[in-house]
């Protein structure tokens, strides 16, 4: 049965998410702590997102250029590169970087509070640590990660356009000319849906691992490592799942 431990881990994450949703529904006004956490996470991760987003777009443009130059189709470079960024590569790679920065930090922070008995102290004072400590961080991560992923996609387009001009010799007007015809509304919805799914995965795993950490400093370190590994694996899984679901939805919409 030990080989199916990962199934138990996924189930525990879903149960933890369900408990957080119930706590959020029953909570009083948490706008101030949620806004504080959202602002804190957004500001601390904005530079990472800018860097990652720019080079994700630049890398895809270089790769597409090497193939399209042989067919004399560089005019379509902007549309195809942007489509790949929005639909698949952009959300995935930026989410990986955020999982290492936001996820690891939050897991370590909550884990430290757990092993130093700060969580127990909050409970002894008659407060619910899920509402007071975990829930604001969870919601803040979801909001800020969704914003950062979306912002990273926009930056990726400009990174691709810049590299298209520097590396491929395609000016900005030519780069964006075919974007509206190739990057359709379903493509944008697909990309945003992935951003939301990845944000929920990141927030759930890092808060759960941090909140349930045990075993002193070593336990905190293990929680951080497990957060990084599980987050990346679940992001890949949900990347496939959201692609499958959105493609099925789009096909039914087109045939309706």
N, C-alpha and C positions, 0 to 999 in steps of 0.2 A: 504493500500500500504506500510505501514511502515514495515510490516513483510518481504518485499522483498528488504529491504535496502541493504542487503548483495549482491544482484545481481547488484545493482548500484555500490557498492564498487568494485566488481570484474571488472565491465565494465570500471570504472574510472582508475583502475590499468592498464588495457590493453591499454586504450587510452594514458595514461602517458608513457607506454613502447613504443608505436608507435611514440610518440613525441620525446622521447630520441633517438630512432633509426634514425629518420630523422635528428636530430641535429648532431648525430655522422657522418652521411653520408655527411653532409654539412660542417663539422668542418675542420679546418686546422690541423696542427700537434699538437696532444695532447699526444704524447708518453711520454713526461717527467712527466706531472702530473698523468697520468694513472699508470706509473711505480712506482711513489712515493706512490700513494694510494695502489697499489697492494702489495708493499713491507711492508708498514705500517700495513695493515690488516693481512698479512700473518705472520709477526713476532709477532704481539700482540695476535694472536689466535693459534699459533703453539703449545704451551704447553697445551692448552685446548684440541686440537685435538689429541695430543699424549695420554693424559690421557683418553679421551673418547674412542679413538680407541682401546687402549690396553684392557680396561675393557669390551668393547663390545665383543671382541673376547673371553676374559676369561669367561664371563657370559654364552655365547652360548656353550662353551666347557663343562662347568659344567652341564648345562641343558641337553645337548645331552648325556653326560656320564651317568647320572642317568637313562636314558631310554635304552641306548644301552648296558649297562653292563648286563642287564637282559637277553639279547639275545646273548651274547657272540660276539658282533660285534664291539668291540672297535677299530679294525683295520680300520674301515671306519670312525672313529671319525673325522679325519682331513678333509676328503673330504666333509662330510655332514655339518660340522660346518662352513667350509670356504664357501660352497655354500650358506648357510643361511646368512652369513655375507655379501658376495658380492652382492647377488641378492636382499636382502630386508632389513635386520635389520641394517646393518652397515650404509648405506647412510641415513636411516631415523633417527636413534638416533643421529648421529653426526650432521646432519642438524638441529635437534631440538636445540642442544647445541649452534651451531653457530648462530642460529636465535636469541637466547637470548643474545649472546655476541656481534656479529657484527651488527645484525639488530637493536637492541635497542640502541647501541652506535651511529650508523649512523643517526637513526631517531632523537635522542636527539640533535646531533650536528647540523643537518640541521634545525630542529625545533627551536633551539636557535638562529641560524642565521636569521631565518624568523621573529620571534617575536621581536628581537632586531633591525630589519630593516636593517640588513647587506645585505640581498638579494635585497632589494629595492635600497640600496646605489650602489650596483654593476650595477643595471639597469640604475640608474641615470647617471652613468659614461659612458654609451653607450655600455656596454658589456651585453651579454646574460648570466644570472646566470645559466641557464640550461647547457650551454657549459662550463662555467668557474668553476662552483662549483659542480653541480649535476652529470654531465656526467662522469668526472674522477672517482668519487666515485662509480657510478654504474658499470662501466667497471672494476674498481679495485676489487669490491666485487665479480663480476662474475668470474674473473680470479682466484683470491685468494681462493674463496670458492670452486671452482672446484678442484683446486690443493689440498686444505686442505681435502676435502672429499675423494679424491682419495688416498692421503697419509694416511688418517685415516683408509681406508680399508686395506692398506698394513700393517699398524701397528696392526690392528685387527687380521690378520693372525698370526703374531708373538705372540700376546697376547694369542691367542687360543693355539698355540703350547706350549708356556710356561706353561699355566695352564693344558694342556694335560699331560705334564711331571710331574708337581707337584701334581695334583689332581687325574689324571686318570692312571698314571703309563705308559703312552704311550710315547716312545722316539721320538725324532724329525724326524728321518728317517721314522719310521712307520706312524707318523702323516701326513707327506707330500706325502706318497706313492700313495694314491688314490685321491689326489687333482686334478691332470690333467685329470683323467677319469670322475670325477663328476663335477668339475668346468670347463665347456666347454667354447668355445669362445662366443657363444650367452649369456651365463651367465655373462661373463665379460662385454660385450657390454651393456647388460641390466643394470648392476650396474653403468657403466660410464654414460649412458644415464640418469639415475636417478640423478646422481651427477650434471649433467649439468642443468637438469630441476629444481632441488632444488636451485641451485645457481641463476638462473634467477628469480625464485619466491622470494627469499630472497632479492636480489638486488632491484627488482621492488617495493616491498611493503615498504621496509624501506626508500628508497629515496622518494617515493611518499608521504608517511605519514609525513616525515620530511619536505619536501618542501611545503606541503599544511597546515602545522600546523598553528594555530591561537589561540588567547586568552591568551597570556602571558605564565607565567610559568605553570599554570594549563593546558593550551592547549598543551604544550610540553609533560607534563606527560601523558595526554590522548593519544597523538600520539604514545608515546613509548608503552603504554599498548595495543593499537589497533594494533601496528606493531607486537608485540609478538603473540597476539591472531590470527590475520589474517594470519601471516606467517605459524604458526603451522597448522591451518586448511587447508590452500592451499597446504602445503607440503603433508599432508595426502591425499588430493584429487588428487594431481598430482602423488603421489605414486601409487594410484589405477589406474589412467589413463595411466601412463607409463607402468605399469605391463600389463594392458590389451592390449595396442598397441604393445608392444614388443612381447608378447606371440602370438598375431595374426600374426605379421611379421615372427616370428620364425616358426610357423606352416606352413605358405605359403612357406617359404624358404625350409623347410624340404620336403614338398610335391611337390615342383617344379621339 
